[in-house]
Amino acid sequence: MPLSILNHSPRRSAFTLIELIISFVIVSVLISLLLMGVSSVRESSRSLTCQNNLRQLGLAYQQLPKGKSRTMGSIQARLLPFLEQTWVANSVPPIELTTFGLMCDRVYTPKDDIDSTSISVFQCPSDGATALGTNYRVCMGPDAQPRAEDGGGRGPFVSYAEARTNIPRGLSNVVSFAERLRSNSSNSYFQSQRDIWFAGLASNSSSDVYLTASELAVRHPPKFFYRSCGHSWYSQLAVFTAYNHLAGPNSGGTALVQNPWGGSVVEGLGYVIPSTSNHSAGVNVARCDGSVSLVADGIDVLVWRALGTAIDGS
């Protein structure tokens, strides 16, 4: 028998099971890496859009007449003419305020026809909520109980419709706007990063009491809460258009207010409304000089409070 015939081995016509399994594993890993890359690129794009929105708000803030306004609603509503939204601003009904409440004014009632107008520059694309309204809120300072002797909050805004005329700590050192996730009104369960709890704390409660209550509400979700937070860009209610720097960004505590439906700066209504977002590393903020940056979730809370302080306390 020839040697060539003895050395001949039959040709395989298919893969072995082991080879197929290895091939599937390699393909699966490549697909997962591709999907992660696509997701990362999409989130980067959404974050850039969010920062661009805040940059427009920061630049509009530069043109905003400082001091009280008694003809329009929130700061967001007052910014409309500087955001190329004059047609919306012209449709906002004038209101005459008799008091500038810290949580709201007692006269104003939200106008459904106004709040149903979608303003894209007010909405972060990473939020995912379907409701209209705003993600970008005005900074009311670092205190749970803004004091009357400080003229309201120690932030760049002394009420939700009044910008401070002077910022001694410097425009580049103070945050004017930051983002917070809007409520998903279709959800029946409490979401600490979106909803707000009506805590009913004593009017003289300290900031530490508010922070403790905020943390407890995460472990023991409240049954009664507000799930339309951020759904209005016109209202002067804090649950819609304001936040403070008492708790750090995405700190894990829930937002809470003492009493959202009445009172004034003099009465000292308290609240904790942290900045929150769906961005992977932190929250986007605009400073009073118009600059925009991402603030990391792990920022020291004292530094975060300083960023929200426009004036030193009395």
Buried (B, 14 or more C-beta within 10 A) or exposed (E): EEEEEEEEEEEEEEEEEEEEEEEEEEEEEEEEEEEEEEEEEEBEEBBEBBBEBBBBBBBBBEEBEBEEBEEBBBBBBBBBBBBEBEEBBEEBEEBEBEBBBBBBBEEBEBBEEBBEBEBEBBBBBBBEBEBBBBBBBBBBBBBBBBBEEBBBBBBBBBBBBBBBEEBEBEBEBBBBBBBBBBBBBEEEEBBBBBBBBBBEBEEEBEBEBBBEBBBBBBEEBBEEBBBBBBBBBBBBBBBBBBBBBBBBBBBBBBBBBBBBEBBBBEBBBBBBBBBBBBBEEBBBBBBBBBEBBBBEBEBEBEEBBBBBBBBEEE
